[in-house]
Amino acid sequence: MAHQSFKRLAFNYRTALGARLAPKPRSLPASLPSLAIAPRRPFSSGIKDTNKIRERAAIGPFTWKAAALFLGTGAGLLLYFKHEKQRVIQLREEQEKHTAKSVGKPKIGGPFTLTDCSTKEKISNTDFAGRYYMVYFGFTNCPDICPDELDKMADVIDKVATDPELGNILTPVFITCDPKRDTPEIVHEYIQDFHPEMIGLTGTQEEITKVAKSFRVYVSSPPNVKEGEDYLVDHSIFFYLMDPEGKFVDCYAKDATADEVASSFKNYALEYKKEGGKVVAVPRKKSQET
């Protein structure tokens, strides 16, 4: 009994002590204003606005003047690149044309000095500068081929000279490949039977051999020929066309007709003039004007 009274007394003591130690609630004053919390903006919106400001600062104000300047500069660059492209294409075409002319052409012709059979004076390749000239190698004792070829050459010369687009711009040249027998007097008389404007050339055996080699002409005479003995000279049968600059243009074999040679020459000459080349035309001899 005494034990129960002691437990009750202890409980009452703890209850009283807890009531004293518990914190008392504090009331807010009536005059304290209430705080209204505004809704918060998303964080990404602030970043977008900042980026827009930075972009405007970097670009600057884009006015109609700036637009006009931009378009004008663009148009100028477009025209410039278009012009450059056209220039490059034209340069490439000229290079290809030059290459096409050079490829496949043998190196024919070159410097030479021989004797003009009409004047008996020295004449060189530089004396033909500014003129087209056509060269044939032969010999005056040739029985048939040389006369036939020189007749054809004379026909070509007349066809070219009477062409209103060309005029007398092609000079015929005969070079003997038999200088032992073909003296200047003999050659001069021989070529008069074919064309009065034909130039006959001769020289020493060494000079003839050198010029024949430069034109790649095959020449062969029989060895150990006695004085006064008749013989034939084997040689190439071609017309060699040289331009006003002394450069090889084309060659024509025995089977080419006068019309074919004249037509081919006309194409070369007109193309040469078209590219700015200068060609000297000489007056025709009176005997050939009729």
C-alpha positions in Angstrom: 0.0 0.0 0.0 2.8 2.3 0.9 4.5 1.3 -2.4 1.5 2.4 -4.5 1.3 5.7 -2.7 5.0 6.3 -3.5 4.4 5.6 -7.3 1.5 8.0 -7.4 3.4 10.7 -5.8 6.3 10.3 -8.3 4.0 10.5 -11.3 2.4 13.7 -10.0 5.8 15.2 -9.5 6.9 14.5 -13.1 3.7 15.9 -14.5 4.0 19.1 -12.6 7.7 19.5 -13.6 7.0 18.9 -17.3 4.3 21.5 -17.3 6.7 24.1 -15.9 9.5 23.2 -18.4 7.3 23.2 -21.6 7.7 26.3 -23.8 4.8 28.7 -23.9 3.4 29.5 -27.4 4.2 33.0 -28.7 1.6 34.9 -30.6 2.5 37.2 -33.5 1.5 40.9 -33.2 -1.5 41.9 -35.1 0.3 44.8 -36.8 3.0 42.6 -38.5 2.4 42.7 -42.3 1.9 39.4 -44.1 4.6 38.5 -46.7 3.3 37.7 -50.2 5.7 35.5 -52.1 5.6 36.1 -55.8 5.9 33.1 -58.2 9.5 32.6 -59.3 10.5 32.9 -63.1 12.0 29.8 -64.6 15.8 30.1 -64.6 16.1 29.3 -68.4 14.1 32.4 -69.3 16.8 34.7 -67.8 19.5 32.9 -69.8 17.6 33.4 -73.1 17.1 37.1 -72.5 20.8 37.5 -71.7 21.8 35.7 -74.9 19.6 38.0 -76.9 21.2 41.0 -75.5 24.7 39.7 -76.2 23.7 38.9 -79.8 22.4 42.4 -80.4 25.6 43.8 -78.9 27.7 41.7 -81.2 25.8 42.3 -84.5 24.9 45.9 -83.9 21.9 47.7 -85.5 21.1 46.0 -88.9 19.8 49.0 -90.9 18.8 49.4 -94.5 22.2 50.9 -95.2 23.9 47.9 -93.8 21.7 45.7 -95.9 22.6 47.6 -99.0 26.3 47.4 -98.2 26.0 43.7 -97.6 24.2 43.1 -100.9 26.5 45.3 -102.8 29.6 43.6 -101.5 28.1 40.2 -102.2 27.2 41.2 -105.8 30.8 42.5 -106.3 32.3 39.3 -105.1 30.0 37.3 -107.3 31.0 39.3 -110.4 34.7 39.0 -109.4 34.6 35.3 -109.0 32.6 34.9 -112.2 35.2 36.9 -114.1 38.1 34.9 -112.6 36.4 31.7 -113.5 35.9 32.8 -117.1 39.6 33.9 -117.2 40.8 30.6 -115.9 38.7 28.7 -118.4 40.0 30.9 -121.3 43.6 30.4 -120.2 43.0 26.6 -119.9 41.5 26.5 -123.4 44.5 28.5 -124.8 46.9 26.1 -123.1 45.1 23.1 -124.4 45.0 24.6 -127.9 48.7 25.2 -127.8 49.4 21.7 -126.5 47.2 20.2 -129.2 49.2 22.0 -131.8 52.5 20.9 -130.4 51.6 17.2 -129.7 52.5 14.9 -132.5 54.4 17.4 -134.7 57.9 16.4 -135.5 60.7 19.0 -135.3 61.2 19.9 -138.9 63.1 22.8 -140.3 65.6 25.1 -138.7 68.3 27.7 -139.6 69.9 27.4 -143.0 72.0 29.5 -145.4 72.1 28.6 -149.1 72.6 30.3 -152.4 69.8 32.0 -154.3 70.1 30.7 -157.8 68.5 33.9 -159.3 70.7 36.4 -157.5 73.6 34.1 -156.7 73.6 35.7 -153.2 73.4 34.0 -149.9 69.9 33.6 -148.5 68.8 32.3 -145.1 65.6 31.2 -143.4 65.3 34.6 -141.8 64.8 36.1 -145.2 61.4 34.4 -145.3 60.2 36.0 -142.0 56.6 37.2 -142.3 55.8 34.9 -145.2 54.5 31.4 -145.6 56.8 29.3 -147.8 56.5 25.8 -149.2 59.7 23.8 -149.7 60.3 20.9 -152.1 63.6 19.0 -152.4 64.4 17.6 -155.8 66.9 17.7 -158.7 66.8 19.1 -162.2 67.6 15.7 -163.9 64.6 14.1 -162.3 62.7 12.5 -165.2 59.1 12.7 -164.0 58.3 12.9 -160.3 59.9 16.3 -159.7 58.3 18.0 -162.7 54.9 16.7 -161.7 55.3 17.8 -158.1 56.6 21.3 -159.1 53.6 21.7 -161.5 51.3 20.8 -158.6 53.1 23.3 -156.3 52.7 26.0 -158.9 49.0 25.2 -159.1 48.7 25.5 -155.3 50.5 28.9 -155.4 48.0 30.3 -158.0 45.0 29.0 -156.1 46.1 30.7 -152.9 47.1 33.9 -154.6 43.7 34.3 -156.3 41.7 33.6 -153.2 40.3 36.9 -151.9 40.7 35.8 -148.3 44.3 35.1 -148.7 46.2 36.8 -151.5 49.8 36.2 -152.6 51.1 35.1 -149.2 52.7 31.7 -150.1 56.2 31.5 -151.6 57.3 28.3 -153.5 60.9 27.2 -152.8 62.9 24.5 -154.6 66.0 23.1 -153.0 68.2 20.9 -155.0 69.5 17.7 -153.4 72.0 17.2 -156.3 74.4 20.2 -155.9 77.1 18.4 -157.8 75.3 18.9 -161.1 72.7 21.6 -160.2 74.6 24.8 -160.5 72.8 28.2 -159.8 72.5 28.8 -163.5 70.9 25.4 -164.2 68.5 25.6 -161.3 67.4 29.2 -162.2 66.6 28.1 -165.7 64.8 25.0 -164.5 62.4 26.6 -162.1 61.2 29.2 -164.7 59.3 26.4 -166.4 57.0 26.0 -163.4 56.4 29.4 -161.7 58.2 32.8 -162.0 57.9 33.4 -158.3 59.6 30.1 -157.4 62.9 30.5 -155.5 65.6 28.0 -156.3 68.3 27.3 -153.8 71.6 25.4 -154.0 74.8 25.2 -152.0 77.8 22.9 -151.2 77.2 19.3 -150.6 77.7 19.9 -146.8 75.2 22.7 -146.8 72.6 20.7 -148.7 73.1 17.6 -146.5 72.6 19.8 -143.4 69.4 21.4 -144.5 68.0 18.1 -145.8 68.7 16.6 -142.4 66.9 19.5 -140.6 63.8 18.9 -142.8 64.2 15.1 -142.3 64.5 14.5 -146.0 65.9 11.3 -147.2 68.5 11.7 -149.9 70.6 9.0 -151.5 73.0 9.3 -154.5 74.9 6.3 -156.0 78.5 6.1 -154.8 81.6 6.3 -157.0 79.9 8.1 -159.9 82.3 9.1 -162.7 82.4 12.5 -164.2 79.7 13.0 -166.8 78.0 9.8 -165.9 74.2 10.0 -165.6 72.5 8.9 -162.4 69.3 9.4 -160.4 69.0 10.7 -156.8 66.6 9.0 -154.5 64.8 11.5 -152.2 61.6 12.1 -150.1 58.6 13.4 -152.0 56.9 16.0 -149.8 55.9 19.6 -149.7 57.0 21.2 -146.4 54.8 24.1 -145.2 56.5 26.7 -143.0 54.7 29.6 -141.3 55.8 33.3 -141.1 57.7 32.5 -137.9 59.7 29.8 -139.6 57.9 27.0 -137.8 56.9 23.8 -139.4 53.1 23.6 -140.1 52.4 20.5 -142.2 53.7 18.3 -145.0 51.9 17.0 -148.1 52.7 13.7 -149.8 52.7 12.9 -153.4 49.1 11.7 -153.4 47.7 15.0 -152.1 46.0 17.0 -154.8 46.5 20.7 -155.5 43.0 21.5 -154.3 43.6 19.5 -151.0 46.8 21.3 -150.4 45.4 24.7 -151.1 42.4 24.1 -148.9 44.5 22.9 -146.0 46.8 25.9 -146.3 43.8 28.2 -146.3 42.6 26.8 -143.0 46.1 27.2 -141.4 46.5 30.7 -142.7 43.1 32.0 -141.6 43.5 30.4 -138.2 46.9 32.1 -137.9 45.5 35.5 -138.8 42.6 34.9 -136.4 45.0 34.4 -133.6 46.7 37.7 -134.4 49.5 36.5 -136.7 50.9 38.9 -139.3 51.4 37.7 -142.8 53.2 39.6 -145.6 51.6 39.6 -149.0 53.8 40.4 -152.0 52.7 41.7 -155.5 52.3 39.0 -158.1 54.5 38.8 -161.1 52.8 40.3 -164.2 53.0 37.1 -166.1 50.8 35.5 -163.4 48.2 38.2 -163.0 46.1 37.2 -166.1 
